[in-house]
Amino acid sequence: MSSVLSGEADDRRGLTTQIKAALRDLRNELSILNRQVSARIAVKDGDLDCLDLITRHGPLSPSGLARLAGVHPATLTGILDRLERAGWVARERDVQDRRAVLVRALPQRSREVFHLYAGMNSALDEICAGYDQSQLEVVADFMRRAADAGKNAAQELADGEQAAHGKPSPP
């Protein structure tokens, strides 16, 4: 009985290792794809990341975007300047608070980026078509939880870096 349980534990560890390796492979392949897209539209990789966040979550305040992207506000200013000059985003006054600024993606330019990801989106649609509803719910849950784990790990590193330099952690 013990050897059966041990075998199951080994199988589980093996599958967990395969999942982690597959996630690293996915991260690498998406990085390559993103670099290709960045080159096509003549923006830096980090600029493309911010453009994606603005497109998906915007309009956003610059400070909110800096938090989501994990970049220093001064770095973000340069990113937004480049994206605005190239016609990807617009900075506008917040109608609720005229002192605040919001950044929004310009839809006509966003379609250009969406078109470049069409091959990947089609491939993902085909992959998802091979799973039933309950399986897709498990995959979606796993991906959300994996993204949260990555976010938490990044925050722990940032907190450790700030503590090492005697700076308080942001709220």
HELIX and SHEET records of a PDB file:
HELIX    1   1 SER A    2  ILE A   41  1                                  40    
HELIX    2   2 ASP A   45  HIS A   57  1                                  13    
HELIX    3   3 PRO A   62  ALA A   69  1                                   8    
HELIX    4   4 PRO A   73  ARG A   85  1                                  13    
HELIX    5   5 PRO A  107  LEU A  116  1                                  10    
HELIX    6   6 ALA A  118  ALA A  129  1                                  12    
HELIX    7   7 GLN A  133  ALA A  164  1                                  32    
SHEET    1   A 2 VAL A  89  ARG A  93  0                                        
SHEET    2   A 2 VAL A 101  ALA A 105 -1                                        
END                                                                             
